[in-house]
Amino acid sequence: MIRERYVLRGHEDHVWSAGFDPGGARVLTASEDHTARLWGAATGAELAVLRGHEHVVRSAVFDPSGGRVLTASGDHTTRIWRVFPSVAALVEHARAIMPRALTPAQRKQFFLD
């Protein structure tokens, strides 16, 4: 017997495509509402909304590693999006690429004034 486990709700228009990431942990959908959305396969929770296209997103697929998403739209563009397996991975990436300036209080604390 087969039964549905989750209903993924959030798109505001027709959904054109859907697929799992290579590990089966996430689902990616493409919609006429100009977005692609990333969902948790185990929970059905919406993880991210990929916005930026100006027309229908007809297709969205993961690369074989699951670290990037490719979207194709009726706005005559294709976009590559970097996706992260968790919030912790995103924060780690942000820390690695964005140097943090010390606050005036921290500068004083470390005798840098």
QUIQUISUL-V55147 format. One record per pair of residues at least 6 apart in sequence whose ideal C-beta (glycine too) atoms are under 6 Angstrom apart, sorted by sequence separation. I is the first residue (numbers start at 0). J is the second residue. D is the distance in Angstrom with one decimal. If there is no record, write none. Layout:
# QUIQUISUL-V55147
I J D
I J D
This chain:
# QUIQUISUL-V55147
29 35 4.9
71 77 5.0
83 89 4.2
106 112 5.5
19 26 5.8
38 45 5.7
39 46 5.7
61 68 5.9
28 36 5.1
70 78 5.0
18 27 5.7
37 46 4.5
59 68 6.0
60 69 5.4
27 37 5.8
37 47 4.3
69 79 5.7
17 28 4.6
59 70 4.6
25 37 5.7
26 38 4.4
36 48 5.4
67 79 5.7
68 80 4.5
16 29 4.6
58 71 4.5
14 28 5.3
15 29 4.9
26 40 5.2
34 48 5.3
35 49 4.2
56 70 5.3
57 71 5.6
67 81 5.8
68 82 5.4
25 40 5.8
14 30 5.0
24 40 5.5
34 50 5.5
56 72 5.0
12 30 5.7
13 31 4.3
54 72 5.2
55 73 4.3
12 31 3.8
33 52 5.0
54 73 3.7
10 30 4.2
12 32 4.1
52 72 4.0
54 74 3.8
11 32 4.2
35 56 5.1
53 74 4.2
10 32 5.3
52 74 5.4
31 55 4.7
35 59 4.0
30 56 5.9
9 36 5.9
29 56 4.2
29 58 5.5
29 59 3.9
7 38 5.2
49 80 5.4
27 59 5.0
35 70 5.0
7 43 5.8
9 45 5.0
5 43 3.1
20 61 4.7
15 57 5.0
16 58 5.2
21 63 5.9
22 65 5.9
21 65 4.7
20 65 4.3
